[in-house]
Amino acid sequence: MLNYLKDITFKANDVFLRAIDILMRNYVSIAGLCFLLFITSNLSTYLSSYLSFYSDSYFMGLKVLLLLLFIGLYFSLQLVLLKNAIVLARGEKKPGFWGYVPSFSQFVNYIIGLLFYSLIAFVVYLVMYVLCFPLLFLGISMDTVRSEIHPFLTGVIMLFVLIRTTFYPFFIIEHGFNTFKSYKFSLAMTKGNVFRLLIVIFIVASTHLLQLGAEHFGYTLVSQILGLVNSFVIIPIVSIVMSIVYVDMMKSYKGGADPSLIDNII
């Protein structure tokens, strides 16, 4: 077991170092897309707050139009960033501007995947409430169950679900699969790789956790420095890290062309 943990830790560190190397050689393109995502998100929030003062039908139609526009732009930029990261991780020749732009079907399947994940989260949220209900008969207070135990258990389950399904957009953007087939491939590819992915996620998220810790204990300067590191290094590197992991797992994937959903869930 110890050798196994050493092996997956070494592989996770190797992925992170390779991602840093790719980011250093392509920082402008990756960070530029992250900056566009940041601008799109904040501009959407600003316009939403500004237009909230107007309630007539004209502005209501404008709000809906802008909402659809920003949703389309934001998630399209995410897919462009993902495609760019896959190309860099594979070391392929860049396909040109239109080679990065997702098709309408890819965009729709990506959105359906996000909605499906939200549905899973909602179901898990309800199921965990049912499973936590017997704790009340053991003398644990409702407030403790509702504010501590239930969120913790739900978070653990959803972290596992996230790890198993996080690669579905890669199959949509690279292979053009539909949402259901992409989810099946993500489950099949991540089967047996949960601990490795968990360590990769922990390494990527460690700076953000340190920032939260520094902010909690009142180290404002340290928190601001870590915030800059998160904004200009960690966030751009996340897509590269996940793309490298995806490429590596695809190379070692020995499953079929149509993996079984039931066989790969656990």
Residue pairs with C-beta under 8 A, 6 or more apart in sequence:
5 195
8 195
8 196
8 199
9 199
11 196
12 196
12 199
12 200
12 203
13 203
15 200
15 241
15 244
15 245
15 248
16 200
16 203
16 204
16 241
18 244
19 237
19 240
19 241
19 244
20 237
22 88
22 89
22 240
22 244
23 30
23 233
23 236
23 237
23 240
26 88
27 236
29 84
30 81
30 84
30 85
30 88
30 236
30 237
30 239
30 240
31 232
31 236
33 77
33 80
33 81
33 84
34 81
34 235
34 236
36 77
37 74
37 77
37 78
37 81
38 231
40 70
40 73
40 74
40 77
41 74
43 70
44 66
44 70
44 74
47 66
47 70
48 63
48 66
51 59
51 62
51 63
51 66
72 107
75 107
75 110
75 111
75 114
76 101
76 102
76 107
78 110
78 169
79 102
79 106
79 107
79 110
79 169
79 173
80 100
80 101
80 102
81 239
82 169
82 170
82 173
82 239
82 243
83 99
83 100
83 102
83 173
83 174
84 100
84 239
85 239
85 240
85 242
85 243
86 170
86 173
86 174
86 243
86 246
86 247
87 94
87 95
88 240
88 243
89 240
89 243
89 244
89 246
89 247
90 247
102 110
102 173
103 176
105 176
106 172
106 173
106 176
109 172
109 177
109 178
109 179
109 182
110 169
110 172
110 173
110 179
112 179
113 165
113 168
113 169
113 172
113 179
113 182
113 183
116 179
116 183
117 161
117 162
117 165
120 158
120 161
121 158
121 161
124 154
124 157
124 158
124 161
125 154
128 150
128 153
128 154
128 157
129 150
131 153
132 145
132 149
132 150
132 153
135 145
135 149
136 142
136 145
140 149
160 194
163 190
163 194
163 197
163 198
163 201
164 186
164 187
164 190
164 191
164 194
165 183
165 186
165 187
166 186
166 190
166 197
166 242
167 185
167 186
167 189
167 190
167 242
167 246
167 249
168 179
168 182
168 183
168 185
168 186
169 182
170 182
170 186
170 242
170 243
170 246
171 177
171 181
171 182
171 185
171 186
172 178
172 179
172 182
177 185
181 258
183 261
184 258
184 259
184 260
184 261
184 264
185 259
187 259
187 261
187 264
187 265
188 253
188 255
188 259
188 260
188 264
189 246
189 249
189 250
189 253
189 255
190 197
190 249
191 264
193 249
196 245
197 245
200 241
200 242
200 245
204 234
204 237
204 238
204 241
207 226
207 229
207 230
207 233
207 234
208 226
208 230
208 234
210 226
211 223
211 226
211 227
211 230
214 220
214 222
214 223
214 226
215 223
255 264
